[in-house]
């Protein structure tokens, strides 16, 4: 049971479920009435989002094992519970399952899944050390499931999903910058040029806040374009209030400990945003 628990921690199931759910949300945004839906495609879409996210988490922890030994020594690899080669083997298995599920959906889904995988591997192997460009790569992977959801249900990319994917992109970029503040000690030792390392925690907090507030402003667009019903407003208001409050907390206290708390809070606001997207989309 201990080994299984370590593998689950490596995969980060909460993140995986969120990305799988984001695929369903993207499908709802593209086809709010779920007309002529092949439900197996939705199931395969969730599986692809879940598995490729889990694979990316394992690959990330493999490449971050020396940094995590400083920043997060209790994680499965630096703690010795999972060997690095075992993490890569798990990532390979999860990737294959994700690609098979994408293939069973349609060709466009397989292409998007491969692109998403390439983007993340590029981030992990090369982009992470670049700082902000690397943050953009991660946020691209977070936004892609919404676009992927459109492909699962209508076999094309609906323009309706773009504002929502953009909100996810901006919010997550703020979160990635906040994570850089939390990980600044380990990142310095490996010359990872996050904003916090290059310009200091205060500057990073300001830039993260700008991304959070940009996401808040963009959240008005779906309503203005009549892409959602009135039920979108209460939940997105919670997300917006959470992002604004998190921004204020981060500007007031940009310590490592507070940044770690805020990055967890922002994950909650992103989940509520996904709920707002799907509830507001269904007509």
N, C-alpha and C positions, 0 to 999 in steps of 0.2 A: 504493500500500500504506500510505503514511503517513496518508492521509486516512481510509482504512478503519479503521486502528488507532485513530485519534482518535475515530471514531464508536463503536467498541467500548468504548473507555475511558469514553466518555460514558454508555453503556448499563450499564456495570458487569456483565458477563456472569455473574460468580460469584453476585452477589445475585439476578440473574434466574433462574439455574438453581435456586438454593435455593428461591425462591418457587414456581417450577414444580414442583419436587419436593415442596414442602409440600402442593400440591394433591393429588398422588398419595398422600401420607401421610394426608391427611384422608379420602380415598376408602377407604384400607385400614382406618382407624379406624371408619368408618361401616359397612363391609361386609368384615369380616376374611377371609371365605372367597371373596370375589370371585364370588359366585353371580349368574347372570343379568346379567353386566356387559356394557354396550355399550362395547367397548374404544375406539371412536372418541371417545366422550365423555371418556375419560381423556386421550387425545392432545390433544383440543381444550382440556381443562382445563389441561394443562401449557402449551400455547401461550398461553392467556389469562394465566396467572400470569406467564409469562416476558415477554410483550409489554407488559403493563400496568406491570410493574415497571420494564422498560427505559424506557418512556415517562415514568414518574414520575421516574426518575433524570435524564433529559434536561430535564424541566421544572424540577426542583430546581436543576440547574446553571445553567439560564437565569436564574432568579430570584436565585441566589446568586453570580452572576458578579463582583459588586463585592466581596463578602465573600471569595470565593475568591481574588481578586487579592491579598489579604493573607494568608489562611490557607493556601491551596493554589494558588499561582501557576502551577504546572506543569499544572494541569488543562486540558482541551482548549479551553474558552472563554477564560479569562483569559490563556492562553498564545498565543491568536490562531490556533490550529490549526482551530477550529470557530467560525464566526460565530454570534452569538445567534439570528438568524433561521433558520439551518440547524438549530440544536438544536430550535427549536420545530417546524419542518417534520418533522424526524425523529420528534418526540414525537407529532405528529398521525398520521403513518403507522402508528406502532406501536400507538397507541390504537385506530385503526380495525381493524387486524388482530386485536387482542385482543377487541374487541367482537364482531366477526364470529365468532370462534371460540366466544365465549360464547353467541351466538345459535344457533349450530349445535348446541350442547349441549342447552340447554332454557331456558325462559323465566325460571325462578328463577335460573339461573346468570347470565343477562344482567342481571337486576335487581341481583344481588350485585356483579357486575363494575362496573356503573354507580355503585353506592353507594361501592365501594372507590375508584374514580377520583375521585368528588366529595370524599371524605374527604381524599385526598392533596392534591388541588388546593387545598382549603380550608386545609390545613396550610401548603402552599408559599406561598400568596398572603396569608394572614391569620394563621394559627395559629402559624407559626414564631416570630413576635415575642413570643408570649405565654409562652414558656418551657415549664414543665411541662405545661400543657394541650396544647401543640403536640407534646410528646414522646408524650403519650397518643394523639394522632391518628396519628402514625407507627406506634406499636405496634399500633394497631387494624388498620392496613393489613398488618402482619406476621402478625397472628393470623387475618385473614380468609381467606387461602388454605386453611387447614385446614378452615374451615367451608365454603368453596367446594367443596373436594374431596368433602365429604359430598353436596352438591347435585348434583355431576356423576354420582355413582354410584347414588344412591337418590332423587334429585329432591326431597329434603327435608333439613332440618338435623337430624342425629342428636345427641342429648344427649351421646353418647359422646365427641364431639370437643371439648366445652366445656372440660374440665380441661386438655387438651393446648393448646388455643388460649390458655387463661389463662396457662399456663407460658410460652408464647412471648411473650405480652403483657408479662408482668413482666420477663422476661429482657431483652427489647428496650428496655423503658423504662429499665432500668439502663444499657444500652449508649448510648441517646440522651443520657442525662445525662452519661455519660462523654465522649461526643463534644462536649458543651457545654464541658467542661473543656479539651479539645484545641483548640477553636475560640474560646476566650474573647477573644483579641485582636481578631479580626475582628468578633465579635459585639458587642463594646463600641462599636466605631465606628458600627455600624448600629442601636444601641439595641435589640438583640434580648435580651429579658429571660430568658435561661436562668438556671438555679439558680446556675451558676458566676459569671455576671455580677452577679446580684442579691445573692447571699449569700457569694460566695467559693468558691474551688476546694475547700477542705477540707469545707465543708458539702455541696457537690455530691457529693463523694466518699462522704460518709456516707450520703446519700440513695440514691445509686446502689447502694451496698452493701446497703441495706435491700431494694431491689427484687431484687437478685441472690439474696439469702438467702431472700426470700419465694418465689421460683421454685424454689429447692432444696427448701423445705418442701412446696410444692405437688406436687412430683414424686413424693411418696409416695402421693398420692391415687389415681392410676390403678391402682396395685398393690393398694391397700386395697379398691378397688371392683371388683377382679377384671376390669379392662378390658384387661389385658395378660397375657402369659405370663411365665415366669421369665426369658426371654431379654431382657426389657426392662431387668432390673436391672444387668447389667454395663456397658452403654453409658450408661445414665442416671447411673450412679455416676461415670463419667468426666466427664460434663457437670457434675454437682454438685461434684465435686472441683475441676474447672476454674473454676467460678464462685466457689467459696469461695477458691481461691488467687488469682484475679483480684481479688477483693474485698480480700484482705489486701495485695496489691501496691498497689492503688489507695489504700488508707488510709495505707500507709507512704510512698508517694510519689505525690502528686497533681499532678505537674508536667505541662505540656503534652505533652512527649515521652513520658512514661510512659502518659498517658491515651490517646495515639494507639496505642501498642502494645497496651494492654488492650482497646480497642474492636475491634481485629483478632482478638485472642485470643477474645473473646466470640463473634464471628462463627463461629469454629471450634467453640466449645462448642454453639452453636445448631445447627450442621450435625450434630454428633454426636447431639444431642437428637432431631433429625428421624429419624436412623437408628434410635435407640432406640424411637421411637414406632412406626415401621413394622415393625421386626423383632419388637417385643413384641406388635403387634396381630395379625399374621398367624398363624392357627391351623391 
